[in-house]
């Protein structure tokens, strides 16, 4: 998962879920911001210490109305990759810890958080640098994502979100797509600090203008909380 990975993760998270949330299943792989080729993927060499570290960082929802918890991370290659202009290399980077939590609110809104620990801080820097061409990333998302969503889906909007400075690197974006007259909004916030990358994905169906505003407020609160966890690690 690179710092610009939101789309592929979102498509992963949305992959296998209910239609809108079948559609939304394509959306979590989407949120992984840096897509790797089907033959391009990180090396996974988990250690007990870094698996425990990742587990400490992911969000634990305790508010009334939310259900869910820890789930098994999707380690398959990301589907969003465009030959010739957006194909970041990942196969030389080693992941030593990877955890995910997935919560659903009683209204159907979803919150997914991911924490990925790399073997070194230098690998995180390489991961971010390789996927940092936002224009190419957005171009690739627009080219590839419709084919990864439910048939008949179309992208309504794809924009970068503005957040306070977080971590060593950070990037956030919102994807809104439509299927059969229904819209799904996905916010993805990605933060890197030291050896760790974290991602926060919020997914909402049939979002109102107020819901979209509330989602961005939630982005800020959740990102600040996870960034504080990263800073506390030193």
N, C-alpha and C positions, 0 to 999 in steps of 0.2 A: 504494500500500500504506500504510494508516494503521497507527498503532500498535496499533489494535484490529482488526487485519486477519487474524489467524490463520486464521479459518475459510475465508474466500474463497480464500486462498492454498492452504491445504491442499486444498481442493476442486480447485484448479487443478493442484496437484502430483499429486493422485491421479487427475486427469482423464486418461484415456488410458493408465493403467498396468494391469499385470496384475490379479483380483477382487474376490480380496479386493483386491485392489489395482485392479480396475475400481472396486470400491466404494471402495477407498482412493483412486482418482482423483478422486472427488467429494470426498473428504476434504481434499486440499491446497487446493482453492479455498476450502474451508471455513475453513482456517486463516488466512485473510487478515484477520482481525478487523474490518475496517470494510467492509461490502459496499456497492458502488455500484450504481446502477440500470443496466439494460442500455443506457440512453442517457446514463449519467453515468460519466465517466472522467477521469483526469488528462490534462493536456496533456503530450506527450512531445517534448522538445526537447533531444536528447542532445548533449553536448559531449565532445570527446576527453578532456579533463582529468577530467571527472566520471565518465565511463565507466571510466577507468583507476583513479580513486579507489574506485569501487564494487568493481572487480575485486580491489583490494588487501584489502578488508575481508571478503569472503565466506570461509567456512571451506574450508581445503584439507586434506582427509583424507589422512593418510600412514600410518596404522596398518595393520598386516597384516590381511588379510581384508576390507578395504573396497575397492570398485571404483567408478569413476564420475569425475566432474569437472564442468567448466563446461557449462551447458546454456543454451539461449535462454529468457529470461524470458517468461512469459505476460503480455502487455500488454492483454488483453481486459478488459472491465468485470467486476467481481466479481458473482456471482449472489445473494449474500445481502443482501437489502434488503427492508424491510417498510414499505410506505406508511402514513403516519400516526403511526408511533412510532419507526422507525429507518431513516432515509434521509439519511445524511451527504452533504453536497455535496463534490465533488472537482474539478469541471470548471474551477475557477479556480486550481488548483494546478499548478505546472509541475515535472515531473521531468526532471532533466538527466543522470542516470546510473542504470542499473539492471542488476544482475548477479545470477546465481543459480548455485549448485553443487548437485549431486544425487549422493549416494553411497548405495550399497547394501552391507550387510554380508553375509557368507556365510550367515548364518542367515535372511536376508530382511528384517532391520530396515533402515529407510531414514532418511537424514539429509539434509535440504534446508536451505540457508541462502540468504538474500536480502539484498542491500544496495541501498537506494534513496536517491539523492541528489536533494534538491530545490533549486530555484533560490535559496531563502533559508531561514534558520532560522525566520522568521516563518511560512512555509508549513507547516513541520513542526509548529509550535505549533497552527496552525489545524486541521491534519489530526487531531492527537491530540484536541484539544478537541471537535471535532465528533463524534468516535466514542467519546467517553469514558463514555457512559452504559452501564455494564456490564449493568445489569438489562435494559435494552431490547435490548442486543446478544444476550444469552443467550436472551431471549424470541424474538427473530427467528431465531436459529439453530435453536431447537427447532421453530419454525413452518416454516422453509424447507428445512432440511438433509435431512430424510427423503426429500423428492421429488428431491433432487439425487444421492442415493446409489443403489446398485443396488436393483432392486425387492425388496421384502420386508425392507429394512434398517430398523432402529429404533435410536434413541439409548438407550444404557444409562445413561450419566452424562455430565454436562457441569459441570465445576467450575473455579473459579479456583485457580491454584497460587501458593504463597507462595515468593518468591525474595528474595535480598538486594536492597537498593536498587541499581538500575543505571541509568545514563544520566540524562537529565533527566526522562524518563518511561519507565515499563516496565509490561508487563502479560503475564501468562502464564496459560494454561488447558489443561485436558486434556479431550478428547472421546473417549468410548468408544462405539462402536456395534457392532451385531451383525447378521449376515446369515447365514441358514441355519445357525444354531448356532455360527458362528465370530465371534469378536470381533476388532476392530481398535482400537488405542489411538493417539491422536494428541496429542502435546504440542506446544504452540506458545508460543514465547517471543518477545516483541516489545520492542525497545528503541529509544528515540529520543535523539539528542544532536546539538545543532547543526543542520546541514542534512541529517542522515542518519538514516534509519530502518533497522534490521536486524531480521530475523526468522529464528528457528531452529525448524524443524519436525522432530520425531522421530516415526516411524510404525512400529508393531510389530503383527504379527498374532499371534493366539492368546497374548496376554501373560499370564504368570504373575504372582503377587503380587510375586515377586522382580524380575521384569523391569520392572514398573511402578516399583518403588523405584529400580532402577538407572537407569531413564529420567530420573527426577527428579534424581538425582545428576548425570547427564549434562547435563541442562538447566543446572544451576548452573555446571558446568565450562565448557561451551561459551559460555554467556552472559557469564561473567567474562572469557573470552578475547576475545570480540568487543567487549565494553565497553572492555577495555584498548586495543584498536585504535582505538576512537573517541576515548578520552581522549588517546591519543598524538598525535592530529591537532590537539589544542588547542581 
